[in-house]
C-alpha cells in the first residue's frame, strides 16, 4: 500500500513539498510561497516523526494541536515570536488541505493557545551600533564571518535573514557603487523585489565585509548549503545577538527602520520617543518609504518596527 497518498516519496517532509509543488501547477500557490511553506512543514514533519508518525495519512488535528501547544510554550519563553508560531501551524493546515484528506483546520490561537500576534511594537528599538559591534566581533572571533555579514546586512539595509543569506554581495557592491542602491531579488516575501538606497558610507563598508565573507560562493551563505540548512546555523548568530541586547535578527530590521525614520524626518521614531509624532504628514511619508524599503505591501505593518501612529 502506498503511503503519503501516493505522492511518490516515503519521506514526510518531501511529501509535503511535493504536494505544494503540485499546487503551484494548479495555480493555487506561487513559487515564492512554496519555499517558506516547505521550510515550515519540514519542522512539523520532524516533530511528527518524534511522535512516531511517519506518514500523512496518520496526521490528525490532535497531533497538530499538540505541536501547536509546544510552540505556544516557546512563545511564552520568548524563544520564538507569536507570529512565527502561528505561521508554523498555518503552514501545516495549508499542506494538509492540498492532500486528498478531508482536513479541518487547526486554529493556532484558539486550539493551540498561541498568543495573539501584536502588530504594533511596544518596546524601544536599540539603534546604537556599539552593542552590535560587540556581537559582530564575537562572531568573527569564532570564525562566523558569514553570520556576521547577515547581521550587518539586516541592520544597514533592513534585510530579512533569508534575503541577507541569499544576497550576492559581490554584485550588490558593484550595483551600490554604480547606481546608488542595491536590488533585493532572492528570498523576498511574496516575491516582492525591491531596491534599498545607499544613504551612508557605512552601507558600502558592510557590503565590502559581506563580499569578503562570501568569497567565491554565489551568495553570502555557503554554496554547499540550502536555506533550510543554513537557517539552522544562524541560531548561533541569534544567541550572540541576544547576549548583546537584541531579541534576534528581526530586531536589526527594526533598528534599520528606526534609523531610517530619523533620517527622513529628523525626529526619533515614535517607539523611541514615548509615542510622540512631531509632524504627522512627514511621519506618513516616512512610513510609506520605509514600507517599500523593508519589502512590505501595507504601510500599517511598519508599526511593528517603529511603533504606531
N, C-alpha and C positions, 0 to 999 in steps of 0.2 A: 504493500500500500504506500503510495507516495505521501510525502509529508510536506508541510508548508503549502498546502493547497496545490501541489503540483507545479510550483513556480520554477522548479529546476535546480534547486540547491537544498541541501540538508542543514545549512548554516542559518541560524535565526536572523543574525544581523544582515547577512547577504540577501535573505529572502525579503526582508522589509525594503531594502534598497531596490530590488528588482520590481517590487510592486509599485514603488514610487516612480521608477523609470517608465513603467507601463502607463502610469497616469499622465506622464508628460506626452507620450504618444497619443493619448486620448484627449490631450489639451486640457486636462483638469488641473495641471500644475505647470509651473515654469521650471526650466533647468536650474535657475538660480535658487529656487526654493528647495530643490532636491538635496543639495549638499547639506544644508542646515538640518533638514528633517532626517537625513540618513545618519548624521552625527548623533542627533538626539535619540533616534531609535536604537542605535548601537549601544548606547548607555543602558537603555531599558533591557535590551537583549542580554547584556552581561548580568543584569540583576535577575532576570528570569532564569538564566542558567544556574545562578547561585541557589535558586529556589527549586531546582530540579526540573524546570520547564524548558524544553529544547525545541518545541515545535509550535507554530502559530495556532494550530487547532486547539491547543490546550490553554491558550491565553484567555483569561476571564476578567471581567470588570473587577472582581475581588482582588486579583493579582495586581492590577494597575492601581487600585486603591491603596494596597499595601506599599507599593512602590512610591506612590504619592505621599503617603504618611512619613516614609523615610526622608523624602525630600523636604517635607514640612519641618522636620527636626533640624535639617541642615540650614533651612532658612532662619529658624529660631536661634541657632548658634552662630549665625552670620557667616556660614561657610559659602553659601550661595544666595543670590538675590531672589525675592519672591517672583519677579517677572521671569527669571530664568527657570525656576522650578515649575511655574505654570506652563511655560513653553515646552518643557520636557514631557509633561503629562499630555499636553495638547498634541504633541507630535505622535505619541503612541496612538491616540484617538484617530489622527489623520491616516496613519499607516493602516490601522485595522479597518477603517472604512473602505479602503481600496482592496481588501481581501473579499472572498466570497462569503465570509462570515457575517451574519446579521449583528452589527456591533452597536451597542448602546453606549454613547459617550460617557466618560467619567469626568465629573466636574473637579478641577484642581482645587477649588476653594471649598465648595460645599461638602464633597465626599472625601477629600484628602486632607483638608484642614490647612492648606497653604494660605498664608496671609494674602490679603488683597494687595495688589501692587499699587504703589503710590506714584502718581505721575508728576508730583512736584517735589523737588529736592528740599529737605528741611535741615540739612547740616551744612556748615560753611565749606567752601572749596579751598583746598590747600594749593595756592598758586605760587608760593615761594619755591625757587628752584633748588635751594640748598638741601632740603631733605631728599629730593630726587637725586641730586648729585652724589649723596652718600650711598643711596641704594644702587646707583649705576656703578659706582666704584666697587662695591661689594660684589656685584655680578661679574664685573670684568676681572677682579682678582680671583674669582672662581672659574675663570675661563669662559663665562657665558656671554660672549660678545654679541651673539645674535639676539639673545634675550634682552640685553641692554639696548640694542638697536630698536627692537619692537617697542620697548617702554618709551624711548625718546621720540619715536615717530608718533606714538599715541599722544604724547604731551605737546609736541610742537606743531603737529598737523591735525590733531583730533581724530586720528585713525582708530578704527576698531582693531582688536588684536589680530583678527584674521586678515584684515586689509593690510596691516603693517607687515605681517609674516609673508604675505604673497606679493608684496611690492618688489619690483625690480629696482633696487636703489641706484644702480648704475644709470639706467635710463631716466629715472626720476631726477637725478642730479643734473644730467645734461639738459633736461627739459626745464628745470628750475633756473638754470643759468642762462638759457637762451630765450625762454618765454615768460619767466616770472611767475610760474605756477607749476604744480605737479598734477598729473591726471591720476585719479584713483579708479582703477578699472576692475581689479580682481578681488573677490571676497566680499563685494559690497552687498548690502542688504536689499533684497528686492531687485537686484541687478541695476541699481541706480548709479550710473557713472557720474563722476563729478570732478571739479577742479578746485584745488586748495591754493590760495595765493601765497606767494613769498612776501612776507612783510617784515622779516628781520634776518640779520646775518646768522643768528642762532639756528634758523631752519636750514641754511646751507651747511653749517657745521654738522648738524645732525645727519643730513643726507650723506655727507662725506664719511662720517663714522659708520653709517649703515652700509655704504658701498664697500668700505674696507672689511666689515664683518661678513658681508655677503660672499666675498672672494669670487670664485668662478661659478657660483651657483646661479640659477635662473631667477631666484628671489632671495629675500632675506633668510627664509627658513632653508634648512639643508635640502639638497636635491634628492637625497635618499629617503626623505620622509614625506608622507602626505599630511594634510592639515590635521586630521584626527590624531595622528601620532604626535605631531609637533605641539598641538594644543595641550596635551598632557605634560609635555616638557616645560611649558610655560608656567606650570604650577610653582616651580621654583622662583620664577620672577614675581609671581603674586605674593609668595611668602616673604620675599625680601622687601617688597613694597609695603606690606602690612607692618613689618618691623620698623618702617620709617614714616608711619602716619597716614598711608594711603589705604583705602579699602580694597584696592586692586587696580588692574589696568584701566577699568572703566572710569575710575577717579581721575585718570590722566586726561581723558577726553573732556571731563568736566573742567579740569584746570585750563585746558585749551580754550574752551567756550568762555570761561570767566575772564581769562586774559584778553581774548578777542573782543569781548563786550567792552572791556575797559579801553581798548584801542579805539573802538568805533564810537564810543560815547564820551570818553573822558571821565567816566564815573565807575565806581566799583559795581560789580554785578550785584543784583538785589540780594542774593543769598549771603553775600559778604558785607551787606550794608543794611542789616536789620530789615530787609524787605523794601527799603526805600527806593523809589524810582524817581529820579530828578526831572527827567523830560520824557513823557510817555510816548510822544511821537518818535523821538530818537530811539527810545527803547524798542519800539515795534520794528523800526527799520533794522536795528542791530539784530534782533531775534530772527528776522527774515534772512539776513545774510548768514548768520550762524547756522540756521536750519539747513541751508544749502551746503555749507562747508562741511557739516557733520554727516550729510547724506540722508537726511530725513525728508519725509514728504509733507509733514504738517508742522506748522510753526509752534503749536502748543506743546510739542514734545520737548522743546528747548527748556521748558520749566523744570524738567528732570535734571538739568545740568546747572542752571543759574538761578533757579527759583521762579516763582510765579509772578503774575502781574497784579 
